[in-house]
Amino acid sequence: MNPPRQPPVDTQLTFFGPRVVRATFVMAMFGWGVGFYGPSIFLHTVVQRTGWSLTLVSAAVTLHYLFGALVVTRLPSLHRRYGVGPTAVVGATFAAMGVVGWSIANVPWQLFLSAFVSGAGWVTMGAVAVNAAIAPWYVRARPMALAKAYNGASIGGVLFSPLWVLLIAQWGFTAGASILGLAMVAVMTLLSAAVFTKTPEQLGQRPDGDAIGALATSLTSPQARGLPGRLLWRNHRFLSLALGMSAGLFAQIGLLAHLFSVLVPALGAQAAGLAMGFATACAIAGRLIEARLLPAGANRRAVAALAYGVQLAGSMVLLGVDEQQTAWILLGVALFGSGIGNATSLPPLIAQVEFVKQDVPRVVALTVAMGQATYAFAPAVFGFVLSTSAAGGSHLGTDTSAFFLAVATVQVIAILSFVAGRHSA
């Protein structure tokens, strides 16, 4: 009997993993740039164009995130059936059509229909897709690979927020959405064909660039067991991971949604905008530092708790400052910003260790979906806290103490959730 044929190996072919990381960076840049950072600009533009109430259009933004969270739960099965690339191409098409729909909606039901479409589309280029694209290519080096790929999300905020404003000002919302949407679909189609359809097996390569025949690497805990069906929902490690991610994102999105308005009285509009960009830069640095703190044997929950502890320190600094203490304000922004990226990149890395390989895509999808469904309400909840405690204006100091205390409380819940999961079976 002839031995099974092995895939051909091109000894001159360099490891394809870095190309996957770069392509995933671009995918994340489009996904977050359109679907995560875009809605705040869409909201302002739609309110100006139609005269509809802020409450009505804000409800459409919430729907955009909530329906996206529902689609996230189906992504593992879509990836198994069609692949990450083709799924992202279809999603990019939906996202592009949805944003154009936001720009032309003349009655509220059209706006809400567009929110369904855009919400369903952008998540195919979001956190679950990033993890699914990177996972086949990296095991030991996955923390750094994910950190680099997820930085595309942060760059998406840096580039796309001003780009949306520029396109809308120059050509109008509909033309701007059409231009950016067509570019996104074209780029994702190219990346799907050239990168995302490739697998290590097809190229005769191994994860992390290991030599063919080398012993397979696995970081899965010996205590991990398969958790099919409802068993996952009874697992304390999963529940604590989901709660930690949801609480962390709730606090993070709630603070980010109002941070600019809180900083303006102290710094002025232009400097406050620069401070928001500074927070994003700290997020990129924090994500890369976190990756370097995660060698194969590192306790990933401890690193997650530490990252949220640094964010908590930032919230407490902002709680204690007044408007004249610019240096302390920037320190608080830096500490908080350092953990922005880790909120999405650390939970998949924890899942890689604590769950069997077959369960990881489902665990990642469900934790991301629950986090997104939770943070969809964060701007409204923290906005209410801020408005009731700062009737005379959102000035740093006594006017914002309840706001920052609320943020800190939720961050403590996130830290305790990650720590509690270390001792769960």
BASE-378143 format. One line per 3 residues: number of its first residue (from 0); for each residue x, y negated, z negated of N, C-alpha, C. Coordinates in steps of 0.05 Angstrom, whole numbers. Layout:
# BASE-378143
NUM = X,Y,Z,X,Y,Z,X,Y,Z; ...
This chain:
# BASE-378143
0 = 17,24,0,0,0,0,18,-25,0; 12,-44,18,28,-68,20,22,-87,-3; 42,-100,-14,37,-119,-36,21,-143,-26
3 = 5,-156,-43,-11,-179,-34,8,-201,-24; -1,-214,-3,15,-236,9,15,-260,-10; 38,-272,-13,41,-296,-29,39,-320,-10
6 = 29,-343,-20,28,-367,-3,56,-374,5; 59,-384,30,86,-392,39,97,-415,22; 122,-413,17,136,-434,1,155,-449,18
9 = 152,-475,19,170,-492,33,190,-503,12; 214,-492,13,233,-500,-7,242,-530,-5; 236,-542,18,243,-570,22,220,-588,13
12 = 197,-577,7,174,-593,-1,177,-602,-30; 177,-628,-34,179,-638,-62,152,-634,-76; 153,-634,-102,129,-629,-118,108,-650,-111
15 = 84,-640,-105,62,-657,-95,48,-672,-117; 53,-664,-143,38,-676,-165,39,-706,-167; 63,-719,-163,64,-748,-164,46,-761,-144
18 = 42,-749,-120,24,-761,-100,-5,-759,-111; -11,-738,-124,-38,-735,-136,-42,-757,-157; -22,-762,-173,-24,-782,-194,-29,-810,-181
21 = -14,-816,-160,-17,-842,-147,-45,-844,-134; -54,-822,-121,-81,-823,-109,-103,-826,-130; -99,-813,-153,-119,-814,-174,-119,-842,-187
24 = -96,-855,-188,-94,-883,-197,-111,-900,-180; -109,-897,-153,-125,-913,-135,-155,-907,-138; -162,-881,-141,-190,-874,-145,-201,-887,-170
27 = -186,-886,-193,-195,-899,-217,-197,-929,-214; -179,-941,-199,-180,-970,-195,-206,-978,-181; -214,-963,-161,-240,-969,-147,-263,-962,-166
30 = -262,-939,-179,-284,-931,-195,-291,-951,-217; -271,-958,-233,-276,-977,-255,-279,-1006,-244; -264,-1012,-223,-266,-1039,-212,-293,-1046,-201
33 = -307,-1026,-190,-334,-1030,-180,-355,-1023,-201; -353,-1000,-214,-374,-991,-231,-374,-999,-260; -350,-1006,-270,-348,-1013,-298,-345,-1043,-302
36 = -326,-1055,-288,-321,-1084,-291,-340,-1100,-273; -350,-1089,-252,-367,-1104,-233,-394,-1113,-245; -408,-1095,-260,-435,-1103,-268,-438,-1129,-283
39 = -418,-1137,-299,-421,-1163,-313,-422,-1186,-293; -407,-1183,-271,-407,-1204,-250,-433,-1202,-234; -442,-1177,-228,-467,-1173,-214,-490,-1186,-229
42 = -490,-1182,-256,-511,-1192,-273,-513,-1223,-270; -490,-1236,-273,-490,-1265,-271,-499,-1274,-243; -490,-1261,-222,-497,-1269,-195,-527,-1264,-189
45 = -538,-1242,-198,-566,-1236,-194,-584,-1256,-209; -576,-1262,-234,-592,-1282,-249,-592,-1309,-235; -569,-1317,-225,-568,-1343,-210,-584,-1343,-185
48 = -583,-1320,-170,-597,-1319,-144,-627,-1317,-147; -637,-1302,-167,-665,-1296,-169,-680,-1312,-190; -665,-1321,-210,-678,-1335,-232,-691,-1316,-252
51 = -687,-1290,-248,-698,-1270,-267,-685,-1273,-294; -698,-1263,-315,-688,-1266,-342,-663,-1250,-346; -646,-1259,-364,-622,-1245,-371,-629,-1217,-383
54 = -651,-1216,-398,-659,-1190,-409,-666,-1170,-388; -680,-1178,-367,-687,-1160,-346,-663,-1149,-331; -645,-1167,-323,-621,-1158,-308,-603,-1142,-326
57 = -601,-1149,-352,-585,-1133,-370,-595,-1105,-373; -622,-1102,-371,-633,-1075,-372,-625,-1059,-348; -622,-1071,-325,-612,-1057,-302,-583,-1048,-305
60 = -567,-1064,-318,-539,-1057,-324,-539,-1033,-343; -555,-1033,-363,-557,-1011,-382,-565,-985,-367; -585,-988,-349,-594,-965,-333,-571,-954,-316
63 = -555,-972,-304,-532,-965,-288,-514,-946,-303; -508,-953,-329,-490,-937,-345,-504,-911,-354; -529,-913,-362,-543,-889,-373,-547,-868,-351
66 = -555,-876,-328,-559,-855,-307,-532,-844,-298; -512,-861,-298,-485,-851,-292,-477,-830,-312; -483,-834,-338,-477,-814,-358,-491,-787,-352
69 = -515,-788,-343,-529,-763,-335,-516,-749,-312; -507,-764,-293,-493,-752,-270,-466,-740,-279; -453,-753,-298,-427,-742,-308,-430,-714,-317
72 = -452,-707,-330,-455,-680,-340,-456,-659,-318; -462,-667,-293,-464,-649,-271,-438,-647,-255; -419,-664,-261,-394,-666,-245,-378,-640,-245
75 = -375,-626,-268,-360,-601,-266,-370,-581,-245; -397,-578,-244,-408,-559,-224,-405,-570,-196; -407,-596,-192,-402,-608,-166,-373,-605,-157
78 = -354,-608,-176,-326,-604,-170,-320,-575,-162; -333,-556,-176,-328,-528,-170,-339,-522,-142; -361,-534,-135,-374,-527,-109,-362,-542,-86
81 = -356,-568,-89,-348,-584,-67,-319,-595,-69; -308,-596,-93,-282,-608,-97,-284,-637,-107; -262,-646,-119,-261,-673,-130,-263,-694,-108
84 = -248,-690,-86,-247,-710,-64,-273,-714,-50; -285,-693,-39,-311,-697,-26,-333,-708,-44; -333,-700,-70,-352,-711,-89,-348,-741,-92
87 = -322,-749,-94,-316,-777,-97,-323,-794,-72; -320,-782,-49,-327,-796,-24,-357,-801,-23; -373,-781,-30,-402,-785,-31,-409,-805,-52
90 = -396,-803,-75,-401,-822,-97,-393,-851,-89; -371,-854,-75,-363,-881,-66,-384,-892,-47; -395,-875,-30,-416,-884,-12,-441,-894,-27
93 = -449,-878,-48,-471,-886,-64,-466,-912,-79; -441,-914,-90,-434,-938,-105,-435,-963,-87; -425,-960,-62,-425,-982,-43,-454,-990,-36
96 = -471,-970,-31,-499,-976,-24,-513,-989,-48; -507,-979,-72,-520,-990,-96,-514,-1019,-101; -488,-1026,-97,-480,-1054,-102,-492,-1072,-81
99 = -493,-1063,-56,-507,-1079,-35,-536,-1082,-43; -548,-1061,-55,-576,-1063,-64,-579,-1084,-86; -559,-1086,-104,-560,-1107,-124,-561,-1135,-111
102 = -547,-1137,-89,-544,-1164,-76,-569,-1172,-60; -586,-1153,-53,-609,-1160,-36,-636,-1156,-49; -635,-1146,-74,-660,-1140,-88,-677,-1166,-91
105 = -702,-1164,-83,-720,-1187,-85,-742,-1184,-105; -746,-1159,-114,-765,-1153,-135,-751,-1135,-155; -760,-1135,-180,-746,-1119,-201,-743,-1090,-194
108 = -763,-1077,-182,-761,-1048,-178,-738,-1042,-158; -732,-1060,-140,-709,-1056,-122,-683,-1058,-137; -682,-1075,-157,-658,-1078,-173,-653,-1052,-189
111 = -674,-1042,-201,-671,-1018,-217,-665,-993,-200; -676,-992,-176,-669,-970,-158,-639,-972,-150; -630,-996,-146,-601,-1000,-139,-584,-992,-163
114 = -593,-997,-187,-577,-990,-211,-575,-959,-213; -596,-945,-206,-595,-916,-205,-573,-907,-186; -573,-919,-162,-554,-910,-141,-525,-917,-148
117 = -521,-942,-157,-494,-950,-164,-483,-934,-188; -501,-929,-208,-493,-914,-231,-486,-886,-225; -500,-873,-206,-494,-846,-198,-468,-845,-183
120 = -461,-866,-168,-438,-865,-151,-411,-869,-164; -409,-890,-182,-382,-897,-192,-371,-876,-210; -387,-861,-224,-377,-841,-243,-362,-819,-229
123 = -367,-814,-203,-352,-794,-189,-323,-801,-185; -316,-826,-191,-289,-836,-190,-279,-844,-217; -293,-835,-238,-287,-843,-266,-271,-823,-281
126 = -274,-822,-308,-257,-807,-326,-257,-777,-320; -280,-766,-315,-282,-737,-310,-267,-730,-284; -270,-746,-263,-257,-741,-238,-226,-744,-241
129 = -217,-763,-257,-189,-767,-261,-177,-742,-274; -190,-732,-295,-180,-708,-309,-181,-683,-290; -202,-681,-275,-205,-658,-257,-184,-658,-235
132 = -176,-682,-225,-156,-684,-204,-128,-677,-215; -122,-686,-239,-96,-682,-250,-91,-654,-262; -112,-642,-274,-109,-617,-289,-95,-595,-273
135 = -102,-589,-248,-88,-567,-234,-58,-571,-230; -49,-596,-231,-21,-602,-224,-3,-606,-249; -15,-611,-272,1,-616,-296,-10,-602,-320
138 = 8,-589,-335,1,-577,-361,17,-590,-383; 43,-585,-384,61,-597,-404,62,-628,-401; 64,-637,-376,67,-666,-370,40,-680,-366
141 = 18,-667,-374,-8,-679,-369,-12,-706,-384; -2,-709,-409,-6,-735,-422,4,-759,-405; 29,-757,-395,40,-779,-379,26,-782,-352
144 = 19,-759,-340,5,-760,-314,-22,-773,-317; -37,-766,-338,-63,-779,-343,-59,-808,-350; -39,-815,-365,-34,-843,-373,-30,-859,-348
147 = -13,-850,-330,-8,-865,-305,-33,-867,-288; -48,-845,-286,-72,-845,-269,-94,-864,-281; -98,-862,-308,-118,-878,-321,-111,-908,-320
150 = -86,-914,-317,-78,-942,-315,-91,-955,-291; -99,-939,-271,-114,-950,-249,-139,-963,-258; -152,-952,-279,-176,-965,-290,-171,-993,-300
153 = -149,-996,-315,-142,-1022,-325,-135,-1042,-303; -120,-1032,-283,-113,-1049,-261,-138,-1057,-245; -158,-1039,-245,-183,-1045,-232,-196,-1069,-244
156 = -194,-1071,-271,-205,-1095,-284,-190,-1120,-278; -163,-1117,-277,-146,-1141,-272,-151,-1151,-244; -153,-1133,-224,-155,-1141,-196,-184,-1147,-187
159 = -202,-1129,-195,-229,-1130,-183,-246,-1152,-195; -243,-1159,-220,-259,-1180,-231,-256,-1207,-216; -231,-1216,-213,-228,-1241,-197,-234,-1236,-167
162 = -229,-1212,-157,-235,-1206,-129,-265,-1208,-123; -281,-1198,-142,-310,-1200,-138,-319,-1229,-137; -308,-1245,-156,-315,-1273,-157,-307,-1287,-131
165 = -283,-1281,-121,-273,-1294,-96,-290,-1286,-72; -296,-1260,-69,-312,-1251,-46,-340,-1263,-46; -352,-1263,-70,-379,-1274,-72,-379,-1304,-65
168 = -358,-1318,-75,-357,-1347,-70,-351,-1353,-40; -335,-1337,-27,-328,-1342,0,-348,-1332,20; -359,-1309,16,-377,-1297,36,-405,-1290,26
171 = -410,-1294,0,-436,-1286,-11,-436,-1258,-22; -455,-1252,-39,-455,-1226,-53,-458,-1203,-33; -477,-1205,-14,-482,-1183,4,-458,-1177,22
174 = -446,-1198,34,-423,-1193,51,-399,-1183,35; -395,-1195,11,-373,-1187,-6,-376,-1158,-15; -400,-1150,-23,-405,-1122,-31,-401,-1103,-7
177 = -409,-1111,17,-406,-1095,41,-377,-1091,47; -361,-1112,46,-333,-1110,53,-318,-1092,33; -323,-1097,7,-309,-1080,-13,-319,-1051,-12
180 = -345,-1048,-8,-356,-1021,-6,-345,-1005,17; -343,-1017,40,-332,-1003,63,-303,-996,59; -288,-1015,47,-260,-1009,41,-257,-986,21
183 = -274,-985,1,-274,-964,-19,-280,-937,-6; -300,-935,10,-307,-910,23,-285,-901,42; -273,-919,57,-252,-912,75,-227,-901,60
186 = -220,-915,39,-196,-906,23,-201,-879,10; -225,-875,-1,-231,-850,-14,-233,-827,6; -243,-832,30,-243,-812,51,-215,-804,58
189 = -197,-823,61,-169,-817,68,-156,-801,45; -159,-810,20,-147,-796,-2,-158,-768,-5; -184,-765,0,-195,-738,-2,-182,-719,18
192 = -179,-728,42,-168,-711,63,-138,-706,59; -124,-726,51,-94,-724,50,-84,-713,23; -100,-716,2,-89,-709,-25,-107,-691,-40
195 = -132,-699,-44,-149,-684,-63,-158,-657,-54; -156,-651,-28,-163,-624,-18,-140,-605,-21; -116,-614,-29,-93,-597,-33,-94,-585,-61
198 = -84,-560,-64,-81,-547,-89,-52,-537,-92; -42,-532,-116,-16,-521,-119,-13,-494,-104; -34,-478,-105,-32,-452,-91,-29,-455,-61
201 = -43,-474,-49,-41,-478,-21,-12,-486,-12; 1,-501,-29,28,-511,-23,50,-493,-34; 42,-471,-46,62,-453,-57,77,-466,-80
204 = 63,-482,-97,76,-496,-119,63,-488,-145; 75,-496,-167,65,-490,-194,61,-516,-209; 43,-516,-228,39,-540,-245,65,-550,-257
207 = 68,-576,-259,91,-589,-270,116,-586,-253; 112,-575,-228,135,-571,-211,153,-547,-218; 142,-529,-235,158,-505,-243,164,-488,-219
210 = 184,-472,-222,192,-453,-201,172,-431,-198; 168,-421,-173,151,-398,-169,161,-374,-184; 144,-361,-198,152,-338,-214,158,-344,-243
213 = 159,-370,-250,164,-378,-278,140,-371,-295; 145,-366,-320,123,-359,-338,103,-382,-340; 77,-375,-337,57,-396,-337,56,-410,-364
216 = 52,-436,-363,51,-453,-388,22,-455,-397; 18,-452,-423,-8,-456,-434,-5,-470,-461; -20,-492,-465,-19,-506,-490,-44,-501,-507
219 = -61,-483,-498,-86,-477,-512,-81,-464,-539; -94,-474,-559,-91,-463,-586,-99,-434,-587; -84,-417,-602,-91,-389,-605,-118,-385,-618
222 = -128,-405,-632,-154,-403,-645,-177,-409,-626; -171,-419,-602,-192,-427,-584,-207,-402,-573; -233,-404,-572,-250,-383,-562,-270,-394,-541
225 = -278,-378,-523,-298,-387,-503,-324,-395,-517; -336,-417,-508,-361,-427,-520,-382,-432,-499; -393,-410,-487,-413,-413,-466,-439,-423,-478
228 = -455,-436,-460,-482,-444,-468,-483,-461,-492; -502,-454,-510,-506,-470,-534,-485,-468,-555; -467,-448,-553,-446,-445,-573,-429,-470,-575
231 = -425,-484,-552,-409,-508,-553,-422,-529,-571; -448,-531,-571,-461,-552,-587,-461,-545,-617; -453,-521,-624,-451,-513,-652,-422,-514,-662
234 = -404,-522,-644,-375,-522,-651,-367,-549,-663; -356,-548,-687,-349,-572,-701,-327,-588,-687; -309,-574,-674,-288,-589,-660,-300,-605,-637
237 = -318,-593,-622,-331,-608,-600,-347,-631,-611; -363,-626,-632,-380,-648,-642,-363,-671,-653; -342,-664,-667,-325,-686,-678,-311,-701,-656
240 = -303,-687,-635,-290,-700,-612,-310,-719,-598; -334,-709,-594,-354,-725,-580,-362,-749,-597; -365,-745,-623,-371,-768,-641,-349,-788,-642
243 = -324,-778,-643,-301,-797,-644,-299,-813,-619; -303,-801,-596,-301,-816,-571,-324,-835,-568; -348,-826,-576,-372,-844,-573,-370,-868,-592
246 = -361,-863,-616,-359,-886,-635,-337,-905,-627; -314,-893,-618,-292,-910,-609,-300,-928,-586; -313,-916,-566,-321,-932,-542,-343,-952,-549
249 = -361,-944,-568,-382,-963,-576,-370,-988,-588; -351,-984,-606,-337,-1007,-618,-322,-1023,-598; -308,-1009,-580,-290,-1022,-561,-306,-1039,-541
252 = -327,-1027,-529,-343,-1041,-509,-358,-1064,-522; -368,-1059,-547,-382,-1081,-561,-365,-1105,-566; -340,-1100,-574,-322,-1122,-579,-313,-1136,-553
255 = -307,-1120,-532,-298,-1131,-507,-320,-1148,-494; -345,-1140,-497,-367,-1155,-485,-369,-1183,-495; -360,-1187,-520,-364,-1214,-532,-338,-1227,-540
258 = -315,-1214,-534,-290,-1225,-543,-284,-1252,-529; -290,-1254,-504,-285,-1279,-489,-300,-1302,-502; -325,-1299,-507,-341,-1321,-519,-332,-1327,-547
261 = -322,-1307,-562,-312,-1312,-589,-285,-1328,-588; -269,-1322,-568,-243,-1335,-566,-244,-1364,-555; -264,-1370,-539,-266,-1396,-525,-264,-1419,-545
264 = -280,-1420,-567,-278,-1443,-585,-250,-1447,-596; -234,-1426,-599,-207,-1428,-610,-186,-1434,-589; -188,-1422,-566,-167,-1423,-546,-174,-1440,-522
267 = -200,-1444,-517,-208,-1456,-492,-213,-1435,-471; -229,-1441,-451,-238,-1421,-431,-214,-1409,-416; -196,-1425,-407,-174,-1415,-391,-156,-1397,-407
270 = -148,-1406,-431,-131,-1389,-448,-145,-1364,-458; -171,-1366,-462,-186,-1342,-470,-186,-1322,-448; -189,-1331,-423,-187,-1313,-400,-160,-1299,-399
273 = -139,-1315,-404,-112,-1303,-404,-109,-1283,-427; -122,-1289,-449,-120,-1270,-472,-134,-1244,-465; -156,-1245,-450,-169,-1220,-441,-150,-1204,-423
276 = -136,-1219,-405,-117,-1205,-388,-94,-1193,-405; -86,-1207,-426,-65,-1198,-444,-74,-1172,-457; -100,-1170,-465,-110,-1146,-477,-108,-1122,-458
279 = -114,-1128,-432,-112,-1106,-412,-83,-1097,-409; -65,-1116,-409,-36,-1109,-407,-28,-1092,-431; -38,-1099,-454,-32,-1083,-478,-44,-1055,-476
282 = -67,-1053,-463,-79,-1026,-459,-61,-1009,-442; -50,-1020,-421,-32,-1005,-404,-7,-995,-419; 5,-1014,-435,28,-1007,-451,21,-986,-472
285 = -2,-990,-485,-11,-971,-506,-15,-943,-495; -26,-941,-471,-31,-915,-459,-4,-901,-453; 15,-915,-443,41,-903,-437,56,-895,-462
288 = 54,-912,-483,67,-905,-508,55,-880,-520; 28,-879,-519,14,-855,-529,23,-830,-514; 27,-831,-488,36,-808,-473,63,-799,-482
291 = 81,-817,-489,107,-810,-498,107,-798,-526; 85,-803,-541,83,-792,-568,69,-764,-568; 65,-754,-544,50,-728,-542,67,-706,-529
294 = 89,-698,-542,102,-674,-532,84,-650,-536; 93,-627,-526,76,-603,-525,64,-597,-552; 80,-600,-574,70,-591,-600,57,-613,-617
297 = 53,-636,-606,43,-659,-622,14,-654,-630; 7,-664,-653,-21,-663,-663,-36,-685,-649; -52,-679,-629,-64,-699,-612,-87,-714,-627
300 = -100,-701,-645,-120,-715,-661,-107,-736,-679; -84,-729,-690,-70,-749,-707,-62,-773,-691; -53,-769,-666,-46,-791,-649,-71,-808,-642
303 = -93,-795,-637,-118,-809,-632,-126,-826,-656; -125,-814,-680,-131,-829,-704,-113,-853,-708; -87,-849,-702,-68,-871,-704,-74,-893,-684
306 = -82,-885,-659,-88,-906,-639,-112,-922,-648; -133,-909,-659,-156,-924,-669,-149,-940,-694; -130,-929,-710,-121,-944,-733,-108,-971,-725
309 = -93,-971,-704,-81,-995,-694,-103,-1015,-684; -123,-1004,-670,-145,-1021,-662,-160,-1032,-686; -164,-1016,-707,-176,-1025,-731,-161,-1048,-744
312 = -134,-1045,-743,-117,-1067,-754,-122,-1093,-738; -125,-1090,-712,-130,-1114,-695,-157,-1127,-702; -177,-1110,-707,-203,-1121,-715,-202,-1136,-742
315 = -186,-1124,-760,-184,-1137,-786,-168,-1163,-785; -148,-1164,-767,-133,-1189,-763,-152,-1211,-753; -168,-1203,-733,-187,-1223,-721,-209,-1231,-742
318 = -215,-1213,-760,-234,-1219,-781,-223,-1240,-800; -197,-1240,-805,-185,-1257,-825,-174,-1284,-814; -174,-1288,-788,-162,-1313,-777,-182,-1335,-775
321 = -171,-1359,-771,-188,-1382,-764,-178,-1393,-737; -191,-1413,-727,-186,-1423,-700,-159,-1435,-696; -146,-1443,-717,-120,-1456,-714,-96,-1436,-714
324 = -101,-1411,-720,-80,-1391,-722,-77,-1376,-696; -67,-1390,-676,-65,-1378,-649,-48,-1353,-648; -25,-1353,-662,-7,-1331,-662,-21,-1306,-674
327 = -35,-1310,-695,-49,-1287,-707,-72,-1277,-690; -85,-1295,-676,-106,-1287,-657,-95,-1269,-636; -72,-1278,-624,-60,-1261,-603,-50,-1235,-614
330 = -41,-1234,-639,-33,-1209,-651,-57,-1190,-653; -80,-1201,-662,-104,-1185,-664,-113,-1174,-637; -112,-1191,-617,-119,-1183,-589,-100,-1161,-580
333 = -74,-1164,-586,-54,-1144,-577,-59,-1117,-590; -64,-1117,-617,-68,-1092,-631,-93,-1079,-621; -115,-1094,-618,-139,-1082,-608,-135,-1072,-579
336 = -123,-1089,-563,-119,-1081,-535,-103,-1056,-531; -84,-1051,-549,-66,-1028,-546,-81,-1002,-545; -105,-1001,-556,-120,-976,-557,-142,-974,-537
339 = -146,-995,-520,-168,-994,-501,-166,-971,-482; -142,-966,-471,-139,-944,-453,-141,-916,-465; -131,-914,-490,-130,-888,-504,-158,-877,-510
342 = -178,-894,-510,-205,-884,-516,-214,-865,-495; -205,-868,-470,-213,-849,-449,-192,-828,-443; -167,-833,-448,-146,-814,-440,-140,-793,-461
345 = -144,-800,-487,-138,-781,-508,-157,-757,-511; -184,-762,-510,-202,-739,-514,-198,-716,-494; -193,-721,-468,-187,-698,-450,-161,-683,-458
348 = -142,-698,-469,-117,-684,-478,-122,-668,-502; -139,-677,-520,-147,-660,-543,-162,-636,-534; -180,-639,-515,-195,-616,-504,-177,-595,-491
351 = -155,-604,-478,-136,-586,-466,-125,-566,-486; -121,-575,-510,-108,-558,-531,-129,-542,-546; -152,-553,-552,-171,-541,-571,-191,-522,-558
354 = -193,-523,-531,-214,-506,-518,-201,-490,-496; -213,-467,-490,-202,-450,-469,-204,-464,-443; -187,-457,-424,-185,-471,-399,-212,-473,-384
357 = -228,-452,-385,-254,-452,-371,-274,-471,-383; -271,-477,-409,-290,-495,-422,-281,-525,-420; -256,-530,-414,-246,-558,-415,-262,-577,-397
360 = -267,-570,-371,-282,-589,-355,-310,-596,-366; -323,-576,-378,-349,-581,-390,-347,-599,-415; -327,-593,-431,-323,-609,-455,-317,-638,-448
363 = -299,-642,-428,-292,-669,-420,-316,-684,-409; -332,-670,-392,-355,-683,-380,-376,-691,-401; -381,-673,-420,-401,-679,-440,-392,-701,-459
366 = -367,-701,-467,-357,-723,-484,-357,-750,-470; -349,-750,-445,-350,-775,-429,-379,-784,-426; -397,-766,-420,-425,-773,-416,-437,-785,-441
369 = -432,-772,-464,-442,-781,-489,-430,-808,-497; -405,-812,-491,-392,-838,-496,-404,-860,-479; -409,-854,-454,-420,-874,-436,-448,-881,-443
372 = -464,-860,-450,-492,-865,-458,-493,-882,-483; -473,-878,-501,-473,-894,-526,-464,-922,-521; -442,-926,-506,-432,-953,-503,-450,-971,-485
375 = -469,-959,-470,-487,-974,-454,-503,-994,-472; -507,-987,-497,-523,-1004,-515,-506,-1022,-533; -479,-1018,-531,-461,-1033,-549,-463,-1063,-546
378 = -462,-1074,-521,-464,-1103,-518,-488,-1115,-531; -511,-1102,-528,-536,-1112,-540,-535,-1111,-570; -526,-1089,-581,-525,-1085,-611,-506,-1105,-623
381 = -482,-1107,-613,-462,-1126,-625,-469,-1155,-618; -483,-1159,-596,-493,-1186,-590,-513,-1195,-610; -530,-1177,-619,-550,-1183,-640,-536,-1190,-666
384 = -516,-1174,-673,-501,-1179,-698,-488,-1206,-697; -476,-1212,-674,-462,-1238,-671,-481,-1261,-672; -504,-1258,-659,-523,-1281,-658,-536,-1286,-684
387 = -540,-1265,-700,-553,-1269,-726,-534,-1280,-747; -508,-1276,-743,-488,-1285,-763,-475,-1311,-754; -479,-1319,-729,-466,-1343,-719,-486,-1361,-706
390 = -506,-1370,-721,-527,-1386,-709,-517,-1412,-698; -495,-1422,-709,-485,-1448,-700,-463,-1445,-679; -457,-1421,-670,-436,-1417,-650,-418,-1395,-659
393 = -405,-1382,-640,-387,-1359,-646,-359,-1368,-652; -355,-1381,-675,-328,-1391,-682,-314,-1370,-699; -288,-1366,-693,-273,-1348,-710,-273,-1357,-738
396 = -276,-1338,-757,-278,-1345,-785,-304,-1334,-796; -318,-1351,-812,-342,-1342,-825,-364,-1335,-805; -365,-1349,-782,-387,-1344,-763,-385,-1316,-751
399 = -361,-1304,-750,-358,-1279,-736,-350,-1256,-756; -351,-1261,-781,-343,-1241,-801,-360,-1215,-799; -386,-1219,-797,-404,-1195,-796,-399,-1180,-770
402 = -393,-1194,-748,-388,-1181,-723,-363,-1164,-724; -341,-1175,-734,-316,-1159,-736,-318,-1137,-757; -333,-1142,-778,-337,-1120,-798,-353,-1097,-786
405 = -372,-1103,-769,-388,-1082,-756,-370,-1066,-737; -353,-1080,-722,-335,-1066,-704,-316,-1048,-720; -305,-1059,-742,-286,-1044,-758,-300,-1019,-770
408 = -325,-1022,-778,-339,-999,-790,-342,-976,-770; -349,-983,-745,-352,-962,-725,-324,-950,-718; -303,-966,-719,-277,-955,-714,-268,-936,-736
411 = -276,-941,-761,-270,-923,-783,-285,-896,-778; -309,-898,-768,-324,-873,-762,-309,-857,-741; -299,-870,-721,-283,-856,-700,-259,-842,-712
414 = -244,-857,-729,-220,-845,-741,-227,-821,-758; -248,-823,-775,-256,-801,-792,-265,-777,-776; -277,-782,-753,-286,-760,-736,-263,-744,-725
417 = -243,-758,-715,-219,-744,-705,-204,-729,-727; -202,-741,-750,-188,-728,-772,-203,-704,-782; -230,-706,-784,-246,-684,-793,-244,-660,-775
420 = -242,-665,-749,-240,-643,-729,-215,-626,-732; -194,-637,-745,-169,-622,-748,-174,-598,-766; -193,-599,-784,-198,-578,-803,-222,-561,-796
423 = -233,-565,-772,-257,-551,-764,-250,-525,-749; -268,-506,-751,-264,-481,-737,-278,-482,-710
